[in-house]
Amino acid sequence: MDFDDKSMIAPIIPVHLPAAFVRMCAARGYEISNILEDSGVKAEDLDSIDTYFSLNQIAKFVQNALILTKDPSISISFSQYIRLSHFGAFGIALMSAPTLSDVFTVCNKYSSLIDPTISFDSTIKDKTVCIRFGKQIPLGLNYYYTQEALCLSIIRILGDLLEQELPQLKIELDYEKPLYAEKFNYLNAPIRWNQKHCAISFHTKVLDQKLPGADIPAFQKALKMCEAESSLFTQQGENWLIKLKLLILQNLQRPLTAEEMAERLHLSRRTFFRKLAEYDTSYDALLSTSRAEVAKDYLLYKKTSLIELADHLGYNDVSNFTKAFKRWYGLPPKQWQQSQFLGSID
């Protein structure tokens, strides 16, 4: 699991939203030092625009908060706490956007400024706009929180920009209905659980309405700021590692060869292998680690058969997948899954 450690400790997430999460917990009466415990982050880091957090550090913040608050629906508190000012230049662009259509354009192009592992895609059909969202990496223990925080934050932000509720809002989430599901009743929207994707949908009639906060000069200036930040971000060395991981995860069913991956990354074969050597890893190791991570998430949080999971991970039969899983976790998939569920009950 060497690549997992390397990719998860790369400082790639800007300070804005993680700092807002910690301050939200502080506003609820919890000590900042307790939220930051074992993360390697100091309180003063939250006030520096030059601070970037790793995915591991953010996961630790969330895990600490879930343990301290004993509130599995803390995503609701976070979505109600955040403001567009917590998003930096990206937030300014959203605040000043002329229409929701412009907002979606900004999100599609610059959401990586908030988190490069977020996916955001919008489509329109039959007078309904559908926004699919999610994290492109395995989420482990924070699966529910992460998907809920994304969902609720998107709804909150779009509602704030419109200064009204989203018309005919519907929600889809890709995991089983949790015990605290009734806490989402305040949304006044139907939620379908155990879906293939996380998504929200609403009527298109608000898409091209002029937004109350529309300010074209400010919007144009914010876009220039986003573009400048994006250019700086792509130059950071750690981002090569994350980009490689995302490409591997996107092609698990039909894995690319090392040569094909090098081409996707616009690198020569020699440079590609040299970069891998810098991280003391190999392409085969990265592929194996990514498969192991995804298998774990699917077995814990999604209803899927072993045949479907093996196919999704690029194995030509279940027996090969089972052998690989035993190498990763020491038990066959179903036995490991049962042990995890029994452990959670205990």
DOZALUM-641846 format. One record per residue (C-alpha): x, y, z. Coordinates in steps of 0.25 Angstrom, whole numbers, plus 5000, padded with zeros to 4 digits. Layout:
% DOZALUM-641846
XYZ
...
END
This chain:
% DOZALUM-641846
500050005000
501250094998
500650184987
499450204996
500250265007
501050354997
499850404990
499050425003
500150515009
500350604997
499950755001
498850774991
497650834998
497650995000
497351045014
496051105012
495050985014
495850905024
496051025032
494551055032
494250915036
495150925048
494551065052
493151005051
493550895061
494151005070
492851085069
492050965074
492950965087
494050865083
495550905085
496350925072
497450845077
496550725079
496150735065
497550745060
498050635068
499050545061
498950615048
500250685049
499550825047
499650935056
498551035059
499351155053
499351075040
497851105039
498151255037
499251245026
498851255011
500051175008
499551055015
499150925008
498650805014
498850655010
497650565008
498150485021
498050615029
496650655025
496250505028
496850515042
496050645044
494750585041
495050455048
495350535061
494150615059
493250495058
493850435070
493750555079
492350605074
491750465073
490950525062
490950445049
490150555042
491250665045
491150685030
489850765032
490550855042
491750885032
490850915020
490051015028
491351075034
492151105021
492051225013
492551254999
493651345005
494251205010
494551174995
495551274992
495551324977
494651214973
493651264983
493751404978
493451354964
492251284969
491751404976
491851494964
491351394953
490251444944
489451314944
489451174949
489951134936
491251214938
491351154952
491351014946
492451064936
493251114947
493050984955
493450894943
494750974941
495251014954
494650914965
496050864966
496450994973
495650944985
495950794984
496650724971
495950594975
494550644973
493650614961
492550704957
491750684944
490450744940
489450704929
488150754924
486950664920
485450684919
485450814927
486350754938
487750794941
488550674948
489850694955
490650574958
491750594968
492650514977
494050484981
494950414971
495750344981
495350234991
494750295004
494950195015
494350225028
493850365024
493050315012
491650355018
492150495023
492850525010
491750495000
490750565009
491650685011
491750704996
490250684994
489750775005
490850885001
490450884987
488950904990
489351015001
490251094991
489251084979
488151124988
488951244994
489251284980
487851284975
487351334989
486251234988
486051084989
486450994977
485150964969
484650814969
485950774976
486250624976
487450554982
488150424980
489250364989
490050234986
489950164999
488950105008
487950195016
488650225029
487950225043
488050375044
487350395030
486150475036
487150585039
487150615024
485650645025
485950795025
486250795011
484850765007
485350674996
485150524993
486450444994
486750314987
487750224994
488650114988
488750184974
489950164965
490350314966
490250434976
489350534969
488350654971
487350694960
486450814959
485650894949
486350964938
485551094939
486551154949
487751124940
487851254932
487151344942
488051464946
488551434959
488351544970
489851554973
490251564958
491451654955
492051634942
493351724944
493551654958
493251514951
494351544940
495351584950
495051454959
495251364947
496651424944
496951394959
496451254957
497251234944
498551284951
498351194963
498051074954
499351104946
500151104959
499450984964
499850894952
501250934954
501350864968
502050734968
501150664977
500050684967
500650584957
500450474968
499050514970
498750524955
499350384953
498550324964
497250384958
497550324944
497850194950
496550194957
495750244945
496250124937
496250014947
495249924938
496249924926
497549974932
498550054923
499949994921
501050074927
501350124913
499950174911
499850244924
501150314921
500550364908
499350414915
500250494925
500950544913
502250484918
503350394911
503350254916
504750274922
504250404929
503050334934
503850214940
504850314946
503750394953
503150264959
504550224964
504650364971
503450314979
504050174981
502850104975
502450034962
501250044952
500849904956
500849944971
500050064968
498949984961
498949874972
498749984983
497650054975
496949924973
497049894988
496550024992
495350024983
494949874987
494949925001
493950034999
493049954990
492949835000
492649935012
491750035006
491149984993
490249864989
490949794978
491249644975
492649594975
492449564960
492149714957
493249764967
494349674960
493949724946
493949864951
495349844956
495849784943
495949634947
495449534937
494849444948
494449444962
495549344966
496649434962
496049554969
495849464982
497349424982
497749574980
496849614992
497349515001
498749564998
498349705002
497449675014
497749535018
496349485016
495449455005
494449575001
493149515007
493849475020
494649605021
493249675019
492549595030
493749625040
493649775038
492149775040
492249695053
493349785057
492449905056
491349835064
492349805075
END
